[in-house]
Amino acid sequence: MGHTPLIKFQPREFPNADIFFKDETKTKTRSLKHRFAWALVLWAIIDGKVNSNSSIYDSTSGNTGASEAYMCKLVGLPYVAVVAKELEQEKINQITNHGGKIVKVEASLRNSHAKKLVRRNNGFFMNQFGNAEHAEEFHESE
């Protein structure tokens, strides 16, 4: 998944504590959601939820959507992000710059609309919130 440097932090109040942070801004998507999205895509592939003809849909407020778009592009799967109409243009650009497509709806309808698109197009609803535990099964740190 790329190199994410460790940054050492030593609080003055705790001289014996060495705390390390991974700098996730150094990933291709510059997001903390980078590894999470990769783990979700791996799970969907390995568990047989998607195949080479699948499209992936998810409801997102931006960061995970941008990372999912990037990961789907890596494996050759189309990605559609269902977002709130008022989502900031910068987040929309992050998703589309990584190959994702955007569908705008009322914020409260994101999940239901994503599910409707999945049924209509025979796709897969990634459901980042409902499937988060599956990502942990495939998460790997460098």
VMD Tcl script that builds the backbone (N, CA, C; Angstrom):
set m [mol new atoms 426]
animate dup $m
set s [atomselect $m all]
$s set {name element resname resid chain x y z} {
  {N N MET 1 A 0.812 -1.189 0.000}
  {CA C MET 1 A 0.000 0.000 0.000}
  {C C MET 1 A 0.853 1.248 0.000}
  {N N GLY 2 A 2.115 1.095 -0.092}
  {CA C GLY 2 A 2.980 2.267 -0.101}
  {C C GLY 2 A 3.622 2.498 1.246}
  {N N HIS 3 A 4.542 3.411 1.246}
  {CA C HIS 3 A 5.291 3.700 2.463}
  {C C HIS 3 A 4.623 4.833 3.219}
  {N N THR 4 A 4.296 4.570 4.454}
  {CA C THR 4 A 3.789 5.635 5.321}
  {C C THR 4 A 4.762 5.745 6.484}
  {N N PRO 5 A 5.509 6.827 6.525}
  {CA C PRO 5 A 6.540 6.963 7.557}
  {C C PRO 5 A 5.953 7.031 8.963}
  {N N LEU 6 A 6.740 6.532 9.891}
  {CA C LEU 6 A 6.390 6.648 11.305}
  {C C LEU 6 A 6.984 7.936 11.850}
  {N N ILE 7 A 6.185 8.646 12.603}
  {CA C ILE 7 A 6.638 9.882 13.226}
  {C C ILE 7 A 6.621 9.672 14.729}
  {N N LYS 8 A 7.770 9.924 15.344}
  {CA C LYS 8 A 7.889 9.715 16.787}
  {C C LYS 8 A 7.423 10.960 17.533}
  {N N PHE 9 A 6.656 10.716 18.578}
  {CA C PHE 9 A 6.177 11.790 19.437}
  {C C PHE 9 A 6.465 11.383 20.874}
  {N N GLN 10 A 7.115 12.258 21.598}
  {CA C GLN 10 A 7.418 11.963 22.992}
  {C C GLN 10 A 6.914 13.128 23.849}
  {N N PRO 11 A 5.790 12.926 24.536}
  {CA C PRO 11 A 5.243 14.005 25.366}
  {C C PRO 11 A 6.191 14.358 26.509}
  {N N ARG 12 A 6.366 15.635 26.738}
  {CA C ARG 12 A 7.253 16.075 27.821}
  {C C ARG 12 A 6.825 15.516 29.173}
  {N N GLU 13 A 5.518 15.424 29.365}
  {CA C GLU 13 A 4.998 14.951 30.650}
  {C C GLU 13 A 5.231 13.456 30.870}
  {N N PHE 14 A 5.560 12.734 29.798}
  {CA C PHE 14 A 5.768 11.290 29.876}
  {C C PHE 14 A 7.089 10.929 29.195}
  {N N PRO 15 A 8.209 11.202 29.836}
  {CA C PRO 15 A 9.512 11.004 29.193}
  {C C PRO 15 A 9.810 9.544 28.839}
  {N N ASN 16 A 9.134 8.602 29.456}
  {CA C ASN 16 A 9.385 7.186 29.164}
  {C C ASN 16 A 8.449 6.624 28.096}
  {N N ALA 17 A 7.575 7.461 27.578}
  {CA C ALA 17 A 6.612 6.995 26.572}
  {C C ALA 17 A 7.079 7.391 25.175}
  {N N ASP 18 A 7.214 6.417 24.325}
  {CA C ASP 18 A 7.501 6.665 22.914}
  {C C ASP 18 A 6.229 6.360 22.135}
  {N N ILE 19 A 5.669 7.358 21.508}
  {CA C ILE 19 A 4.441 7.197 20.740}
  {C C ILE 19 A 4.774 7.427 19.276}
  {N N PHE 20 A 4.303 6.522 18.429}
  {CA C PHE 20 A 4.560 6.624 16.998}
  {C C PHE 20 A 3.246 6.764 16.237}
  {N N PHE 21 A 3.249 7.652 15.263}
  {CA C PHE 21 A 2.102 7.859 14.390}
  {C C PHE 21 A 2.511 7.529 12.964}
  {N N LYS 22 A 1.601 6.905 12.208}
  {CA C LYS 22 A 1.828 6.693 10.783}
  {C C LYS 22 A 1.310 7.916 10.041}
  {N N ASP 23 A 2.102 8.440 9.132}
  {CA C ASP 23 A 1.710 9.613 8.362}
  {C C ASP 23 A 0.957 9.173 7.106}
  {N N GLU 24 A -0.349 9.002 7.251}
  {CA C GLU 24 A -1.174 8.506 6.148}
  {C C GLU 24 A -1.330 9.526 5.022}
  {N N THR 25 A -0.893 10.759 5.235}
  {CA C THR 25 A -0.952 11.729 4.138}
  {C C THR 25 A 0.052 11.388 3.041}
  {N N LYS 26 A 0.912 10.433 3.284}
  {CA C LYS 26 A 1.902 10.027 2.282}
  {C C LYS 26 A 1.384 8.914 1.372}
  {N N THR 27 A 0.146 8.436 1.593}
  {CA C THR 27 A -0.431 7.429 0.701}
  {C C THR 27 A -0.905 8.108 -0.582}
  {N N LYS 28 A -1.235 7.325 -1.584}
  {CA C LYS 28 A -1.683 7.870 -2.875}
  {C C LYS 28 A -2.957 8.700 -2.739}
  {N N THR 29 A -3.830 8.324 -1.804}
  {CA C THR 29 A -5.076 9.076 -1.635}
  {C C THR 29 A -4.962 10.135 -0.546}
  {N N ARG 30 A -3.832 10.178 0.132}
  {CA C ARG 30 A -3.566 11.155 1.197}
  {C C ARG 30 A -4.623 11.100 2.299}
  {N N SER 31 A -5.116 9.900 2.563}
  {CA C SER 31 A -6.231 9.764 3.488}
  {C C SER 31 A -6.009 8.644 4.488}
  {N N LEU 32 A -6.519 8.860 5.669}
  {CA C LEU 32 A -6.527 7.827 6.702}
  {C C LEU 32 A -7.368 6.630 6.258}
  {N N LYS 33 A -8.258 6.835 5.320}
  {CA C LYS 33 A -9.166 5.780 4.844}
  {C C LYS 33 A -8.537 4.897 3.767}
  {N N HIS 34 A -7.327 5.178 3.376}
  {CA C HIS 34 A -6.642 4.465 2.296}
  {C C HIS 34 A -6.589 2.953 2.548}
  {N N ARG 35 A -6.048 2.555 3.672}
  {CA C ARG 35 A -5.912 1.124 3.986}
  {C C ARG 35 A -7.268 0.471 4.223}
  {N N PHE 36 A -8.166 1.214 4.848}
  {CA C PHE 36 A -9.517 0.709 5.094}
  {C C PHE 36 A -10.204 0.376 3.769}
  {N N ALA 37 A -10.116 1.284 2.813}
  {CA C ALA 37 A -10.748 1.061 1.513}
  {C C ALA 37 A -10.122 -0.135 0.798}
  {N N TRP 38 A -8.810 -0.253 0.876}
  {CA C TRP 38 A -8.131 -1.393 0.245}
  {C C TRP 38 A -8.600 -2.695 0.875}
  {N N ALA 39 A -8.718 -2.713 2.186}
  {CA C ALA 39 A -9.171 -3.918 2.881}
  {C C ALA 39 A -10.609 -4.259 2.492}
  {N N LEU 40 A -11.465 -3.264 2.344}
  {CA C LEU 40 A -12.847 -3.526 1.926}
  {C C LEU 40 A -12.893 -4.108 0.516}
  {N N VAL 41 A -12.120 -3.537 -0.393}
  {CA C VAL 41 A -12.101 -4.043 -1.765}
  {C C VAL 41 A -11.549 -5.468 -1.788}
  {N N LEU 42 A -10.487 -5.726 -1.045}
  {CA C LEU 42 A -9.947 -7.095 -0.969}
  {C C LEU 42 A -10.989 -8.070 -0.446}
  {N N TRP 43 A -11.678 -7.685 0.620}
  {CA C TRP 43 A -12.714 -8.548 1.190}
  {C C TRP 43 A -13.785 -8.858 0.143}
  {N N ALA 44 A -14.245 -7.829 -0.571}
  {CA C ALA 44 A -15.303 -8.029 -1.563}
  {C C ALA 44 A -14.851 -8.987 -2.668}
  {N N ILE 45 A -13.594 -8.897 -3.059}
  {CA C ILE 45 A -13.066 -9.786 -4.097}
  {C C ILE 45 A -12.887 -11.200 -3.556}
  {N N ILE 46 A -12.194 -11.325 -2.444}
  {CA C ILE 46 A -11.879 -12.644 -1.883}
  {C C ILE 46 A -13.137 -13.391 -1.460}
  {N N ASP 47 A -14.106 -12.667 -0.923}
  {CA C ASP 47 A -15.339 -13.296 -0.457}
  {C C ASP 47 A -16.329 -13.552 -1.596}
  {N N GLY 48 A -15.947 -13.197 -2.812}
  {CA C GLY 48 A -16.799 -13.456 -3.963}
  {C C GLY 48 A -17.980 -12.508 -4.106}
  {N N LYS 49 A -17.928 -11.384 -3.436}
  {CA C LYS 49 A -19.010 -10.398 -3.539}
  {C C LYS 49 A -18.979 -9.689 -4.891}
  {N N VAL 50 A -17.795 -9.586 -5.484}
  {CA C VAL 50 A -17.644 -8.943 -6.787}
  {C C VAL 50 A -16.805 -9.824 -7.699}
  {N N ASN 51 A -16.963 -9.596 -8.995}
  {CA C ASN 51 A -16.102 -10.244 -9.982}
  {C C ASN 51 A -15.669 -9.178 -10.982}
  {N N SER 52 A -15.005 -9.584 -12.023}
  {CA C SER 52 A -14.440 -8.608 -12.961}
  {C C SER 52 A -15.506 -7.811 -13.713}
  {N N ASN 53 A -16.755 -8.244 -13.654}
  {CA C ASN 53 A -17.847 -7.525 -14.322}
  {C C ASN 53 A -18.675 -6.677 -13.370}
  {N N SER 54 A -18.276 -6.618 -12.121}
  {CA C SER 54 A -19.052 -5.902 -11.104}
  {C C SER 54 A -18.757 -4.412 -11.107}
  {N N SER 55 A -19.725 -3.666 -10.618}
  {CA C SER 55 A -19.538 -2.256 -10.277}
  {C C SER 55 A -19.772 -2.136 -8.783}
  {N N ILE 56 A -19.015 -1.265 -8.143}
  {CA C ILE 56 A -19.145 -1.065 -6.700}
  {C C ILE 56 A -19.787 0.291 -6.446}
  {N N TYR 57 A -20.738 0.292 -5.521}
  {CA C TYR 57 A -21.455 1.497 -5.119}
  {C C TYR 57 A -21.278 1.672 -3.622}
  {N N ASP 58 A -21.211 2.926 -3.191}
  {CA C ASP 58 A -21.206 3.182 -1.752}
  {C C ASP 58 A -21.765 4.559 -1.468}
  {N N SER 59 A -22.285 4.700 -0.277}
  {CA C SER 59 A -22.740 5.973 0.256}
  {C C SER 59 A -21.559 6.566 1.010}
  {N N THR 60 A -21.217 7.812 0.706}
  {CA C THR 60 A -20.013 8.383 1.306}
  {C C THR 60 A -20.139 9.887 1.482}
  {N N SER 61 A -19.389 10.385 2.449}
  {CA C SER 61 A -19.300 11.839 2.608}
  {C C SER 61 A -17.965 12.347 2.075}
  {N N GLY 62 A -17.201 11.469 1.439}
  {CA C GLY 62 A -16.030 11.940 0.723}
  {C C GLY 62 A -14.743 11.172 0.895}
  {N N ASN 63 A -14.192 11.114 2.092}
  {CA C ASN 63 A -12.852 10.553 2.268}
  {C C ASN 63 A -12.780 9.073 1.919}
  {N N THR 64 A -13.683 8.275 2.454}
  {CA C THR 64 A -13.668 6.855 2.119}
  {C C THR 64 A -13.996 6.670 0.647}
  {N N GLY 65 A -14.901 7.476 0.128}
  {CA C GLY 65 A -15.262 7.381 -1.283}
  {C C GLY 65 A -14.081 7.617 -2.206}
  {N N ALA 66 A -13.256 8.593 -1.888}
  {CA C ALA 66 A -12.067 8.861 -2.706}
  {C C ALA 66 A -11.116 7.672 -2.663}
  {N N SER 67 A -10.938 7.102 -1.486}
  {CA C SER 67 A -10.045 5.945 -1.356}
  {C C SER 67 A -10.639 4.716 -2.030}
  {N N GLU 68 A -11.948 4.508 -1.905}
  {CA C GLU 68 A -12.582 3.375 -2.586}
  {C C GLU 68 A -12.476 3.536 -4.102}
  {N N ALA 69 A -12.665 4.754 -4.596}
  {CA C ALA 69 A -12.538 4.998 -6.039}
  {C C ALA 69 A -11.138 4.624 -6.522}
  {N N TYR 70 A -10.131 5.027 -5.771}
  {CA C TYR 70 A -8.745 4.718 -6.128}
  {C C TYR 70 A -8.511 3.207 -6.145}
  {N N MET 71 A -8.973 2.520 -5.107}
  {CA C MET 71 A -8.749 1.074 -5.014}
  {C C MET 71 A -9.503 0.331 -6.111}
  {N N CYS 72 A -10.720 0.763 -6.405}
  {CA C CYS 72 A -11.479 0.129 -7.483}
  {C C CYS 72 A -10.772 0.325 -8.822}
  {N N LYS 73 A -10.233 1.502 -9.018}
  {CA C LYS 73 A -9.483 1.772 -10.255}
  {C C LYS 73 A -8.275 0.837 -10.354}
  {N N LEU 74 A -7.602 0.602 -9.235}
  {CA C LEU 74 A -6.435 -0.295 -9.235}
  {C C LEU 74 A -6.787 -1.697 -9.713}
  {N N VAL 75 A -7.965 -2.182 -9.323}
  {CA C VAL 75 A -8.346 -3.551 -9.680}
  {C C VAL 75 A -9.259 -3.605 -10.899}
  {N N GLY 76 A -9.548 -2.445 -11.488}
  {CA C GLY 76 A -10.325 -2.417 -12.721}
  {C C GLY 76 A -11.830 -2.497 -12.552}
  {N N LEU 77 A -12.341 -2.065 -11.405}
  {CA C LEU 77 A -13.786 -2.087 -11.175}
  {C C LEU 77 A -14.355 -0.668 -11.195}
  {N N PRO 78 A -15.477 -0.465 -11.870}
  {CA C PRO 78 A -16.127 0.845 -11.819}
  {C C PRO 78 A -16.621 1.135 -10.403}
  {N N TYR 79 A -16.567 2.404 -10.023}
  {CA C TYR 79 A -16.994 2.817 -8.684}
  {C C TYR 79 A -17.943 4.005 -8.796}
  {N N VAL 80 A -19.051 3.925 -8.068}
  {CA C VAL 80 A -20.031 5.006 -8.030}
  {C C VAL 80 A -20.233 5.417 -6.580}
  {N N ALA 81 A -19.995 6.688 -6.308}
  {CA C ALA 81 A -20.185 7.243 -4.968}
  {C C ALA 81 A -21.515 7.980 -4.923}
  {N N VAL 82 A -22.363 7.584 -3.994}
  {CA C VAL 82 A -23.626 8.286 -3.780}
  {C C VAL 82 A -23.381 9.270 -2.646}
  {N N VAL 83 A -23.496 10.556 -2.967}
  {CA C VAL 83 A -23.119 11.614 -2.029}
  {C C VAL 83 A -24.276 12.586 -1.819}
  {N N ALA 84 A -24.170 13.349 -0.745}
  {CA C ALA 84 A -25.152 14.396 -0.474}
  {C C ALA 84 A -25.012 15.511 -1.505}
  {N N LYS 85 A -26.129 16.100 -1.900}
  {CA C LYS 85 A -26.124 17.184 -2.887}
  {C C LYS 85 A -25.190 18.312 -2.495}
  {N N GLU 86 A -25.064 18.557 -1.198}
  {CA C GLU 86 A -24.268 19.685 -0.727}
  {C C GLU 86 A -22.801 19.338 -0.442}
  {N N LEU 87 A -22.350 18.167 -0.853}
  {CA C LEU 87 A -20.956 17.784 -0.611}
  {C C LEU 87 A -20.011 18.789 -1.274}
  {N N GLU 88 A -18.937 19.129 -0.577}
  {CA C GLU 88 A -17.966 20.095 -1.082}
  {C C GLU 88 A -17.355 19.618 -2.398}
  {N N GLN 89 A -17.142 20.564 -3.308}
  {CA C GLN 89 A -16.585 20.250 -4.619}
  {C C GLN 89 A -15.208 19.596 -4.501}
  {N N GLU 90 A -14.428 19.986 -3.520}
  {CA C GLU 90 A -13.099 19.389 -3.336}
  {C C GLU 90 A -13.194 17.879 -3.114}
  {N N LYS 91 A -14.159 17.448 -2.311}
  {CA C LYS 91 A -14.316 16.008 -2.067}
  {C C LYS 91 A -14.833 15.295 -3.310}
  {N N ILE 92 A -15.720 15.945 -4.039}
  {CA C ILE 92 A -16.197 15.366 -5.299}
  {C C ILE 92 A -15.024 15.200 -6.259}
  {N N ASN 93 A -14.172 16.207 -6.340}
  {CA C ASN 93 A -12.994 16.136 -7.211}
  {C C ASN 93 A -12.067 15.005 -6.802}
  {N N GLN 94 A -11.898 14.784 -5.513}
  {CA C GLN 94 A -11.037 13.692 -5.052}
  {C C GLN 94 A -11.572 12.352 -5.543}
  {N N ILE 95 A -12.871 12.179 -5.500}
  {CA C ILE 95 A -13.479 10.924 -5.962}
  {C C ILE 95 A -13.333 10.787 -7.473}
  {N N THR 96 A -13.686 11.826 -8.210}
  {CA C THR 96 A -13.631 11.731 -9.674}
  {C C THR 96 A -12.196 11.677 -10.193}
  {N N ASN 97 A -11.272 12.327 -9.512}
  {CA C ASN 97 A -9.862 12.259 -9.919}
  {C C ASN 97 A -9.301 10.850 -9.798}
  {N N HIS 98 A -9.913 10.034 -8.955}
  {CA C HIS 98 A -9.484 8.640 -8.801}
  {C C HIS 98 A -10.362 7.690 -9.613}
  {N N GLY 99 A -11.149 8.245 -10.525}
  {CA C GLY 99 A -11.915 7.406 -11.445}
  {C C GLY 99 A -13.339 7.112 -11.032}
  {N N GLY 100 A -13.777 7.627 -9.902}
  {CA C GLY 100 A -15.143 7.374 -9.449}
  {C C GLY 100 A -16.162 8.255 -10.143}
  {N N LYS 101 A -17.375 7.770 -10.170}
  {CA C LYS 101 A -18.500 8.555 -10.677}
  {C C LYS 101 A -19.319 9.022 -9.480}
  {N N ILE 102 A -20.062 10.112 -9.656}
  {CA C ILE 102 A -20.813 10.737 -8.571}
  {C C ILE 102 A -22.307 10.719 -8.877}
  {N N VAL 103 A -23.102 10.368 -7.871}
  {CA C VAL 103 A -24.553 10.526 -7.918}
  {C C VAL 103 A -24.922 11.343 -6.690}
  {N N LYS 104 A -25.560 12.496 -6.915}
  {CA C LYS 104 A -25.939 13.377 -5.808}
  {C C LYS 104 A -27.408 13.173 -5.442}
  {N N VAL 105 A -27.663 13.055 -4.142}
  {CA C VAL 105 A -29.025 12.906 -3.624}
  {C C VAL 105 A -29.135 13.680 -2.312}
  {N N GLU 106 A -30.340 13.740 -1.766}
  {CA C GLU 106 A -30.507 14.301 -0.427}
  {C C GLU 106 A -29.682 13.453 0.540}
  {N N ALA 107 A -29.054 14.093 1.503}
  {CA C ALA 107 A -28.161 13.384 2.430}
  {C C ALA 107 A -28.839 12.186 3.085}
  {N N SER 108 A -30.079 12.330 3.475}
  {CA C SER 108 A -30.779 11.245 4.174}
  {C C SER 108 A -31.108 10.066 3.264}
  {N N LEU 109 A -30.947 10.227 1.959}
  {CA C LEU 109 A -31.293 9.170 1.004}
  {C C LEU 109 A -30.079 8.442 0.436}
  {N N ARG 110 A -28.892 8.778 0.909}
  {CA C ARG 110 A -27.681 8.195 0.308}
  {C C ARG 110 A -27.697 6.668 0.326}
  {N N ASN 111 A -27.900 6.063 1.490}
  {CA C ASN 111 A -27.863 4.596 1.572}
  {C C ASN 111 A -28.955 3.955 0.731}
  {N N SER 112 A -30.176 4.440 0.864}
  {CA C SER 112 A -31.282 3.817 0.125}
  {C C SER 112 A -31.093 3.987 -1.381}
  {N N HIS 113 A -30.566 5.113 -1.803}
  {CA C HIS 113 A -30.348 5.318 -3.236}
  {C C HIS 113 A -29.209 4.428 -3.750}
  {N N ALA 114 A -28.161 4.287 -2.962}
  {CA C ALA 114 A -27.068 3.390 -3.362}
  {C C ALA 114 A -27.592 1.966 -3.527}
  {N N LYS 115 A -28.424 1.523 -2.590}
  {CA C LYS 115 A -29.003 0.171 -2.681}
  {C C LYS 115 A -29.894 0.040 -3.913}
  {N N LYS 116 A -30.641 1.085 -4.226}
  {CA C LYS 116 A -31.506 1.069 -5.408}
  {C C LYS 116 A -30.662 0.943 -6.680}
  {N N LEU 117 A -29.567 1.686 -6.753}
  {CA C LEU 117 A -28.681 1.602 -7.918}
  {C C LEU 117 A -28.062 0.216 -8.046}
  {N N VAL 118 A -27.715 -0.378 -6.917}
  {CA C VAL 118 A -27.145 -1.730 -6.919}
  {C C VAL 118 A -28.146 -2.714 -7.515}
  {N N ARG 119 A -29.392 -2.644 -7.057}
  {CA C ARG 119 A -30.424 -3.555 -7.581}
  {C C ARG 119 A -30.654 -3.323 -9.076}
  {N N ARG 120 A -30.716 -2.073 -9.464}
  {CA C ARG 120 A -30.999 -1.720 -10.853}
  {C C ARG 120 A -29.865 -2.140 -11.787}
  {N N ASN 121 A -28.636 -2.069 -11.305}
  {CA C ASN 121 A -27.470 -2.309 -12.164}
  {C C ASN 121 A -26.715 -3.582 -11.833}
  {N N ASN 122 A -27.279 -4.407 -10.970}
  {CA C ASN 122 A -26.642 -5.660 -10.571}
  {C C ASN 122 A -25.217 -5.419 -10.060}
  {N N GLY 123 A -25.084 -4.418 -9.194}
  {CA C GLY 123 A -23.780 -4.080 -8.631}
  {C C GLY 123 A -23.622 -4.613 -7.221}
  {N N PHE 124 A -22.648 -4.060 -6.516}
  {CA C PHE 124 A -22.392 -4.452 -5.129}
  {C C PHE 124 A -22.348 -3.200 -4.263}
  {N N PHE 125 A -23.102 -3.214 -3.170}
  {CA C PHE 125 A -23.115 -2.118 -2.208}
  {C C PHE 125 A -22.008 -2.367 -1.196}
  {N N MET 126 A -20.944 -1.580 -1.259}
  {CA C MET 126 A -19.805 -1.776 -0.368}
  {C C MET 126 A -20.201 -1.590 1.089}
  {N N ASN 127 A -21.063 -0.629 1.373}
  {CA C ASN 127 A -21.572 -0.407 2.728}
  {C C ASN 127 A -20.434 -0.312 3.738}
  {N N GLN 128 A -19.639 0.728 3.595}
  {CA C GLN 128 A -18.449 0.913 4.432}
  {C C GLN 128 A -18.743 0.828 5.923}
  {N N PHE 129 A -19.927 1.259 6.339}
  {CA C PHE 129 A -20.252 1.228 7.767}
  {C C PHE 129 A -20.697 -0.163 8.202}
  {N N GLY 130 A -21.526 -0.794 7.415}
  {CA C GLY 130 A -22.024 -2.121 7.758}
  {C C GLY 130 A -21.014 -3.228 7.569}
  {N N ASN 131 A -19.997 -2.991 6.753}
  {CA C ASN 131 A -19.002 -4.031 6.474}
  {C C ASN 131 A -17.622 -3.719 7.031}
  {N N ALA 132 A -17.536 -2.759 7.915}
  {CA C ALA 132 A -16.234 -2.354 8.462}
  {C C ALA 132 A -15.494 -3.516 9.117}
  {N N GLU 133 A -16.234 -4.410 9.771}
  {CA C GLU 133 A -15.555 -5.528 10.448}
  {C C GLU 133 A -14.858 -6.451 9.455}
  {N N HIS 134 A -15.355 -6.530 8.234}
  {CA C HIS 134 A -14.697 -7.366 7.225}
  {C C HIS 134 A -13.368 -6.762 6.797}
  {N N ALA 135 A -13.291 -5.455 6.801}
  {CA C ALA 135 A -12.038 -4.789 6.446}
  {C C ALA 135 A -10.945 -5.145 7.432}
  {N N GLU 136 A -11.300 -5.260 8.696}
  {CA C GLU 136 A -10.306 -5.604 9.714}
  {C C GLU 136 A -9.699 -6.978 9.468}
  {N N GLU 137 A -10.479 -7.887 8.891}
  {CA C GLU 137 A -9.976 -9.231 8.615}
  {C C GLU 137 A -8.833 -9.214 7.602}
  {N N PHE 138 A -8.839 -8.219 6.712}
  {CA C PHE 138 A -7.850 -8.168 5.643}
  {C C PHE 138 A -6.867 -7.025 5.798}
  {N N HIS 139 A -6.996 -6.261 6.873}
  {CA C HIS 139 A -6.136 -5.093 7.077}
  {C C HIS 139 A -4.727 -5.548 7.406}
  {N N GLU 140 A -3.778 -4.896 6.776}
  {CA C GLU 140 A -2.387 -5.248 7.009}
  {C C GLU 140 A -1.595 -3.958 7.123}
  {N N SER 141 A -0.755 -3.869 8.087}
  {CA C SER 141 A 0.034 -2.658 8.285}
  {C C SER 141 A 1.467 -2.918 7.874}
  {N N GLU 142 A 2.097 -1.879 7.338}
  {CA C GLU 142 A 3.509 -2.011 6.955}
  {C C GLU 142 A 4.396 -1.394 7.995}
}
mol reanalyze $m
mol bondsrecalc $m
mol representation Tube
mol addrep $m
